[in-house]
Amino acid sequence: MSSSAWAQAFALSFDDGFDTRKQSDAAKWNRQLLDALSDAKATSIFFPAAGRVDNAEGLALVRAWGDAGNVIGNHTYTHPNLNAESVSAQDFIADVERADALLRQMPGWSPKFRFPYLKEGATAAERDAVRDWMRQHGYRPAPPSIDTSDWYYNQRYLDILSKCTECELTPIRQAYLDHLWDRAQYYDGLARKILGRSPRHVVLLHTNAINARFLPEIIEMFQSRGWRLIDPKRAYRDPLYRMKPDALPAGESIVWALAKERGYPDLRYPAEDSIYEQPELERLGL
């Protein structure tokens, strides 16, 4: 059966936010992402790491997402890794609360939470402490179903631009699109094995330079191959996102976590790391 015959649906999600104090092109990149979504008549869900946007200019960029109809969620304040030995569940929760206080006044705000690095606790005690806090405070977890290494492709893209502002970008563009399609096919195939169906997917991307440049092509690629771009609120109504996998360490894509819980072999960990992408990009001379 062809991939288009499955009639997959996907929503876009974006993590982190731009830091106007460190990224001189922050406002331009932010506008490019929003323009691409607008041109596609689409909305997304945005998870700012609040410390990166905690100034007047940064919060204005976040507000622009909400004003455009996008959902705003919580991604902590300092972007800590809950699986790290140095991060306690109590400190992690305090960091989430700090972000909540800053972001909940934004248009489009919704108490949805995405874990930094998709790490949800190395131990059951850590995992369950945060889950309990979320339940008590009306938060819903908002994991992706499709994880990507867009952050690593962004590093390579910026390296190319740093060496040559007029460089030919077709090779990195094509490599990046191929990567996103490969990851979508992988996680969709894994979901069909586990669930017996293709769910309403949520794709993890980041607010970064490569997505600001190529988001129109990303959307066009998926749509041209039969995938339907949907609203994130609709995507998160899929029963998949109400499941609570019991695997440890907790986290990664919700699809990956369910596969881990059910004993599927050969699941790479961390799921989307540079070690998997670096050899191919070096082979391509990128």
Contacts in CASP RR format, 6 or more apart in sequence:
PFRMAT RR
TARGET T0000
AUTHOR 0000-0000-0000
METHOD contacts of the structure
MODEL  1
MSSSAWAQAFALSFDDGFDTRKQSDAAKWNRQLLDALSDAKATSIFFPAA
GRVDNAEGLALVRAWGDAGNVIGNHTYTHPNLNAESVSAQDFIADVERAD
ALLRQMPGWSPKFRFPYLKEGATAAERDAVRDWMRQHGYRPAPPSIDTSD
WYYNQRYLDILSKCTECELTPIRQAYLDHLWDRAQYYDGLARKILGRSPR
HVVLLHTNAINARFLPEIIEMFQSRGWRLIDPKRAYRDPLYRMKPDALPA
GESIVWALAKERGYPDLRYPAEDSIYEQPELERLGL
3 185 0 8 1.000
3 225 0 8 1.000
3 226 0 8 1.000
4 225 0 8 1.000
4 226 0 8 1.000
6 188 0 8 1.000
6 192 0 8 1.000
6 198 0 8 1.000
7 198 0 8 1.000
7 226 0 8 1.000
7 228 0 8 1.000
8 184 0 8 1.000
8 188 0 8 1.000
8 198 0 8 1.000
8 201 0 8 1.000
8 226 0 8 1.000
8 227 0 8 1.000
8 228 0 8 1.000
9 198 0 8 1.000
9 200 0 8 1.000
9 201 0 8 1.000
9 227 0 8 1.000
9 228 0 8 1.000
9 229 0 8 1.000
9 230 0 8 1.000
9 234 0 8 1.000
9 235 0 8 1.000
10 146 0 8 1.000
10 184 0 8 1.000
10 200 0 8 1.000
10 201 0 8 1.000
10 202 0 8 1.000
10 203 0 8 1.000
10 222 0 8 1.000
10 227 0 8 1.000
10 228 0 8 1.000
10 229 0 8 1.000
10 230 0 8 1.000
10 235 0 8 1.000
11 44 0 8 1.000
11 45 0 8 1.000
11 200 0 8 1.000
11 201 0 8 1.000
11 202 0 8 1.000
11 203 0 8 1.000
11 229 0 8 1.000
11 230 0 8 1.000
11 231 0 8 1.000
11 232 0 8 1.000
11 234 0 8 1.000
11 235 0 8 1.000
11 236 0 8 1.000
12 37 0 8 1.000
12 42 0 8 1.000
12 44 0 8 1.000
12 45 0 8 1.000
12 202 0 8 1.000
12 203 0 8 1.000
12 205 0 8 1.000
12 219 0 8 1.000
12 229 0 8 1.000
12 232 0 8 1.000
13 44 0 8 1.000
13 45 0 8 1.000
13 46 0 8 1.000
13 47 0 8 1.000
13 114 0 8 1.000
13 142 0 8 1.000
13 144 0 8 1.000
13 202 0 8 1.000
13 203 0 8 1.000
13 204 0 8 1.000
13 205 0 8 1.000
13 232 0 8 1.000
14 33 0 8 1.000
14 44 0 8 1.000
14 45 0 8 1.000
14 46 0 8 1.000
14 47 0 8 1.000
14 205 0 8 1.000
14 206 0 8 1.000
14 207 0 8 1.000
14 211 0 8 1.000
15 47 0 8 1.000
15 49 0 8 1.000
15 75 0 8 1.000
15 114 0 8 1.000
15 204 0 8 1.000
15 205 0 8 1.000
15 206 0 8 1.000
15 207 0 8 1.000
16 47 0 8 1.000
16 48 0 8 1.000
16 49 0 8 1.000
16 52 0 8 1.000
16 75 0 8 1.000
16 79 0 8 1.000
16 206 0 8 1.000
16 207 0 8 1.000
16 208 0 8 1.000
17 30 0 8 1.000
17 46 0 8 1.000
17 48 0 8 1.000
17 49 0 8 1.000
17 52 0 8 1.000
17 53 0 8 1.000
17 61 0 8 1.000
17 62 0 8 1.000
17 206 0 8 1.000
17 207 0 8 1.000
18 26 0 8 1.000
18 27 0 8 1.000
18 29 0 8 1.000
18 30 0 8 1.000
18 52 0 8 1.000
18 53 0 8 1.000
18 58 0 8 1.000
18 61 0 8 1.000
18 207 0 8 1.000
19 26 0 8 1.000
19 52 0 8 1.000
19 53 0 8 1.000
19 58 0 8 1.000
20 26 0 8 1.000
20 27 0 8 1.000
20 53 0 8 1.000
20 55 0 8 1.000
20 57 0 8 1.000
20 58 0 8 1.000
20 61 0 8 1.000
21 55 0 8 1.000
23 29 0 8 1.000
25 209 0 8 1.000
26 57 0 8 1.000
26 58 0 8 1.000
26 61 0 8 1.000
27 57 0 8 1.000
27 61 0 8 1.000
28 212 0 8 1.000
29 207 0 8 1.000
29 208 0 8 1.000
29 209 0 8 1.000
29 212 0 8 1.000
30 61 0 8 1.000
30 64 0 8 1.000
30 65 0 8 1.000
30 207 0 8 1.000
30 212 0 8 1.000
31 64 0 8 1.000
32 212 0 8 1.000
32 213 0 8 1.000
32 215 0 8 1.000
33 207 0 8 1.000
33 211 0 8 1.000
33 212 0 8 1.000
33 215 0 8 1.000
34 64 0 8 1.000
34 65 0 8 1.000
34 68 0 8 1.000
34 70 0 8 1.000
36 215 0 8 1.000
36 216 0 8 1.000
36 219 0 8 1.000
37 43 0 8 1.000
37 44 0 8 1.000
37 68 0 8 1.000
37 70 0 8 1.000
37 215 0 8 1.000
38 68 0 8 1.000
39 216 0 8 1.000
40 216 0 8 1.000
40 219 0 8 1.000
40 229 0 8 1.000
42 219 0 8 1.000
42 229 0 8 1.000
42 231 0 8 1.000
43 68 0 8 1.000
43 69 0 8 1.000
43 70 0 8 1.000
43 71 0 8 1.000
43 231 0 8 1.000
43 232 0 8 1.000
44 70 0 8 1.000
44 71 0 8 1.000
44 232 0 8 1.000
45 70 0 8 1.000
45 71 0 8 1.000
45 72 0 8 1.000
45 73 0 8 1.000
45 110 0 8 1.000
45 112 0 8 1.000
45 142 0 8 1.000
45 202 0 8 1.000
45 232 0 8 1.000
45 236 0 8 1.000
46 62 0 8 1.000
46 65 0 8 1.000
46 66 0 8 1.000
46 70 0 8 1.000
46 71 0 8 1.000
46 72 0 8 1.000
46 73 0 8 1.000
46 207 0 8 1.000
47 72 0 8 1.000
47 73 0 8 1.000
47 74 0 8 1.000
47 75 0 8 1.000
47 112 0 8 1.000
47 113 0 8 1.000
47 114 0 8 1.000
47 142 0 8 1.000
48 62 0 8 1.000
48 72 0 8 1.000
48 73 0 8 1.000
48 75 0 8 1.000
48 99 0 8 1.000
48 103 0 8 1.000
49 75 0 8 1.000
49 76 0 8 1.000
49 77 0 8 1.000
49 78 0 8 1.000
49 79 0 8 1.000
49 99 0 8 1.000
49 116 0 8 1.000
50 74 0 8 1.000
50 75 0 8 1.000
50 76 0 8 1.000
50 77 0 8 1.000
50 98 0 8 1.000
50 99 0 8 1.000
50 102 0 8 1.000
50 103 0 8 1.000
51 77 0 8 1.000
51 78 0 8 1.000
51 79 0 8 1.000
51 99 0 8 1.000
51 102 0 8 1.000
52 58 0 8 1.000
52 79 0 8 1.000
53 59 0 8 1.000
53 61 0 8 1.000
53 62 0 8 1.000
54 77 0 8 1.000
54 102 0 8 1.000
59 102 0 8 1.000
59 106 0 8 1.000
62 72 0 8 1.000
62 103 0 8 1.000
62 106 0 8 1.000
63 106 0 8 1.000
63 107 0 8 1.000
65 72 0 8 1.000
66 72 0 8 1.000
66 106 0 8 1.000
66 107 0 8 1.000
66 108 0 8 1.000
67 107 0 8 1.000
69 107 0 8 1.000
69 108 0 8 1.000
70 108 0 8 1.000
71 108 0 8 1.000
71 110 0 8 1.000
71 112 0 8 1.000
71 232 0 8 1.000
71 233 0 8 1.000
72 103 0 8 1.000
72 106 0 8 1.000
72 107 0 8 1.000
72 108 0 8 1.000
72 109 0 8 1.000
72 110 0 8 1.000
73 103 0 8 1.000
73 109 0 8 1.000
73 110 0 8 1.000
73 111 0 8 1.000
73 112 0 8 1.000
73 113 0 8 1.000
73 114 0 8 1.000
73 142 0 8 1.000
74 96 0 8 1.000
74 99 0 8 1.000
74 100 0 8 1.000
74 103 0 8 1.000
74 111 0 8 1.000
74 112 0 8 1.000
74 113 0 8 1.000
74 114 0 8 1.000
74 139 0 8 1.000
75 99 0 8 1.000
75 113 0 8 1.000
75 114 0 8 1.000
75 116 0 8 1.000
76 92 0 8 1.000
76 95 0 8 1.000
76 96 0 8 1.000
76 98 0 8 1.000
76 99 0 8 1.000
76 116 0 8 1.000
77 95 0 8 1.000
77 96 0 8 1.000
77 98 0 8 1.000
77 99 0 8 1.000
77 102 0 8 1.000
78 95 0 8 1.000
79 116 0 8 1.000
80 87 0 8 1.000
80 91 0 8 1.000
80 92 0 8 1.000
80 95 0 8 1.000
80 116 0 8 1.000
81 87 0 8 1.000
81 116 0 8 1.000
81 117 0 8 1.000
81 119 0 8 1.000
82 89 0 8 1.000
82 92 0 8 1.000
82 115 0 8 1.000
82 116 0 8 1.000
82 119 0 8 1.000
82 120 0 8 1.000
82 121 0 8 1.000
82 122 0 8 1.000
82 126 0 8 1.000
82 130 0 8 1.000
83 117 0 8 1.000
83 119 0 8 1.000
83 120 0 8 1.000
83 121 0 8 1.000
83 122 0 8 1.000
83 126 0 8 1.000
83 249 0 8 1.000
84 119 0 8 1.000
85 122 0 8 1.000
88 126 0 8 1.000
89 121 0 8 1.000
89 125 0 8 1.000
89 126 0 8 1.000
89 129 0 8 1.000
89 130 0 8 1.000
90 129 0 8 1.000
92 126 0 8 1.000
92 130 0 8 1.000
93 129 0 8 1.000
93 130 0 8 1.000
93 133 0 8 1.000
96 113 0 8 1.000
96 130 0 8 1.000
96 133 0 8 1.000
100 111 0 8 1.000
103 109 0 8 1.000
104 111 0 8 1.000
111 137 0 8 1.000
111 138 0 8 1.000
111 139 0 8 1.000
111 140 0 8 1.000
112 139 0 8 1.000
112 140 0 8 1.000
112 141 0 8 1.000
112 142 0 8 1.000
112 236 0 8 1.000
113 134 0 8 1.000
113 139 0 8 1.000
113 140 0 8 1.000
113 141 0 8 1.000
113 142 0 8 1.000
114 141 0 8 1.000
114 142 0 8 1.000
114 143 0 8 1.000
114 144 0 8 1.000
115 141 0 8 1.000
115 143 0 8 1.000
115 251 0 8 1.000
117 270 0 8 1.000
118 143 0 8 1.000
118 144 0 8 1.000
118 147 0 8 1.000
118 204 0 8 1.000
118 251 0 8 1.000
118 252 0 8 1.000
118 253 0 8 1.000
118 271 0 8 1.000
119 249 0 8 1.000
119 250 0 8 1.000
119 251 0 8 1.000
120 127 0 8 1.000
120 130 0 8 1.000
120 249 0 8 1.000
120 250 0 8 1.000
120 251 0 8 1.000
121 127 0 8 1.000
121 130 0 8 1.000
121 248 0 8 1.000
121 249 0 8 1.000
121 250 0 8 1.000
121 251 0 8 1.000
122 248 0 8 1.000
122 249 0 8 1.000
122 250 0 8 1.000
123 248 0 8 1.000
124 248 0 8 1.000
126 250 0 8 1.000
127 248 0 8 1.000
127 250 0 8 1.000
131 141 0 8 1.000
131 244 0 8 1.000
133 139 0 8 1.000
134 140 0 8 1.000
134 141 0 8 1.000
140 236 0 8 1.000
140 241 0 8 1.000
141 241 0 8 1.000
142 202 0 8 1.000
142 236 0 8 1.000
142 241 0 8 1.000
143 202 0 8 1.000
143 241 0 8 1.000
143 251 0 8 1.000
143 253 0 8 1.000
143 254 0 8 1.000
143 257 0 8 1.000
144 201 0 8 1.000
144 202 0 8 1.000
144 203 0 8 1.000
144 204 0 8 1.000
144 253 0 8 1.000
144 254 0 8 1.000
145 187 0 8 1.000
145 191 0 8 1.000
145 199 0 8 1.000
145 201 0 8 1.000
145 202 0 8 1.000
145 203 0 8 1.000
145 240 0 8 1.000
145 253 0 8 1.000
145 254 0 8 1.000
145 255 0 8 1.000
146 183 0 8 1.000
146 184 0 8 1.000
146 187 0 8 1.000
146 188 0 8 1.000
146 201 0 8 1.000
146 202 0 8 1.000
146 203 0 8 1.000
146 204 0 8 1.000
146 253 0 8 1.000
146 255 0 8 1.000
147 183 0 8 1.000
147 187 0 8 1.000
147 204 0 8 1.000
147 252 0 8 1.000
147 253 0 8 1.000
147 256 0 8 1.000
147 271 0 8 1.000
147 272 0 8 1.000
148 179 0 8 1.000
148 180 0 8 1.000
148 183 0 8 1.000
148 203 0 8 1.000
148 204 0 8 1.000
148 205 0 8 1.000
148 272 0 8 1.000
149 179 0 8 1.000
149 183 0 8 1.000
149 272 0 8 1.000
149 273 0 8 1.000
149 274 0 8 1.000
149 276 0 8 1.000
149 277 0 8 1.000
150 176 0 8 1.000
150 179 0 8 1.000
150 180 0 8 1.000
150 204 0 8 1.000
150 205 0 8 1.000
150 206 0 8 1.000
150 208 0 8 1.000
150 210 0 8 1.000
150 211 0 8 1.000
151 206 0 8 1.000
151 208 0 8 1.000
152 273 0 8 1.000
152 274 0 8 1.000
152 277 0 8 1.000
152 278 0 8 1.000
153 172 0 8 1.000
153 175 0 8 1.000
153 176 0 8 1.000
153 179 0 8 1.000
153 210 0 8 1.000
153 277 0 8 1.000
153 281 0 8 1.000
154 206 0 8 1.000
154 208 0 8 1.000
154 209 0 8 1.000
154 210 0 8 1.000
154 211 0 8 1.000
156 172 0 8 1.000
156 281 0 8 1.000
156 286 0 8 1.000
157 169 0 8 1.000
157 172 0 8 1.000
157 176 0 8 1.000
157 209 0 8 1.000
157 210 0 8 1.000
157 213 0 8 1.000
158 209 0 8 1.000
158 210 0 8 1.000
160 167 0 8 1.000
160 169 0 8 1.000
160 172 0 8 1.000
160 286 0 8 1.000
161 167 0 8 1.000
161 209 0 8 1.000
169 213 0 8 1.000
171 284 0 8 1.000
171 285 0 8 1.000
171 286 0 8 1.000
172 210 0 8 1.000
172 286 0 8 1.000
173 214 0 8 1.000
173 217 0 8 1.000
175 280 0 8 1.000
175 281 0 8 1.000
175 284 0 8 1.000
175 286 0 8 1.000
176 210 0 8 1.000
176 214 0 8 1.000
177 214 0 8 1.000
177 217 0 8 1.000
177 218 0 8 1.000
177 221 0 8 1.000
179 277 0 8 1.000
180 203 0 8 1.000
180 218 0 8 1.000
180 221 0 8 1.000
181 221 0 8 1.000
181 222 0 8 1.000
181 225 0 8 1.000
183 272 0 8 1.000
184 201 0 8 1.000
184 203 0 8 1.000
184 222 0 8 1.000
184 227 0 8 1.000
187 201 0 8 1.000
187 253 0 8 1.000
187 255 0 8 1.000
187 256 0 8 1.000
188 198 0 8 1.000
188 201 0 8 1.000
189 198 0 8 1.000
190 255 0 8 1.000
190 256 0 8 1.000
190 259 0 8 1.000
190 264 0 8 1.000
191 197 0 8 1.000
191 198 0 8 1.000
191 199 0 8 1.000
191 201 0 8 1.000
191 240 0 8 1.000
191 255 0 8 1.000
192 198 0 8 1.000
193 259 0 8 1.000
193 264 0 8 1.000
194 255 0 8 1.000
194 258 0 8 1.000
194 259 0 8 1.000
194 262 0 8 1.000
194 264 0 8 1.000
195 240 0 8 1.000
199 238 0 8 1.000
199 240 0 8 1.000
199 255 0 8 1.000
200 230 0 8 1.000
200 234 0 8 1.000
200 235 0 8 1.000
200 236 0 8 1.000
200 237 0 8 1.000
200 238 0 8 1.000
200 240 0 8 1.000
201 235 0 8 1.000
202 232 0 8 1.000
202 235 0 8 1.000
202 236 0 8 1.000
202 241 0 8 1.000
204 253 0 8 1.000
205 211 0 8 1.000
205 218 0 8 1.000
211 218 0 8 1.000
219 229 0 8 1.000
222 229 0 8 1.000
223 229 0 8 1.000
235 241 0 8 1.000
240 254 0 8 1.000
240 255 0 8 1.000
241 254 0 8 1.000
243 254 0 8 1.000
243 258 0 8 1.000
245 251 0 8 1.000
245 254 0 8 1.000
245 257 0 8 1.000
245 258 0 8 1.000
245 260 0 8 1.000
245 261 0 8 1.000
246 261 0 8 1.000
247 257 0 8 1.000
247 258 0 8 1.000
247 260 0 8 1.000
247 261 0 8 1.000
250 257 0 8 1.000
251 257 0 8 1.000
252 260 0 8 1.000
252 269 0 8 1.000
252 270 0 8 1.000
252 271 0 8 1.000
253 271 0 8 1.000
256 267 0 8 1.000
256 271 0 8 1.000
259 267 0 8 1.000
260 267 0 8 1.000
268 276 0 8 1.000
END
